[in-house]
Amino acid sequence: MAATVYILGALVTFLCGVLLIRGYKSAGKRLLLWSGICFFGLAVSNFLVFLDLIILPESIDLYPLRLITAAIAMLILLYGLIWERDQ
């Protein structure tokens, strides 16, 4: 059951990223681009959760990589929020 939740979380965040990028292509608002990139990063982070907790053995720990991936995704969104405020 946990594996299903992890996969669904990754798929939903990936789908949100796709929809945000589609919105950027049609509306041209750059904040949608930054948000889409952020959601793609969060989807990667969620997929790493699935790999870490379900697929890989306990001797391999992806926790630092998961945190770094999510932090980079959030920093991209933060950069976009600050940059778009100035323009």
C-alpha positions, 0 to 999 in steps of 0.5 A, a space after each residue: 500500500 505504501 508503494 502505491 502512495 509513493 508512486 501516486 505522489 510522484 505521478 501527481 506532482 509530475 502531472 502538476 508540472 506538466 499542466 503548469 508548463 502547458 499553462 506557461 506555453 499558452 499564457 506566457 507567464 514566467 511564474 508558471 514556468 518556475 512553478 512547473 520546474 519546481 514541481 518536476 523537481 518535487 516529482 523527482 524527489 518523490 520518486 527517490 522516496 519510492 526508490 529509497 523506501 521500497 526498491 533499494 535495500 536498507 543499506 543504501 540511504 537516499 535521504 540526503 539526496 531526497 532532501 537536496 532535490 526537494 531543496 533545489 526545487 524549492 529554491 528554484 521556485 523561490 528564485 522565480 518568485 523573487 525574480 518575477 516580483 522585480 519585473 
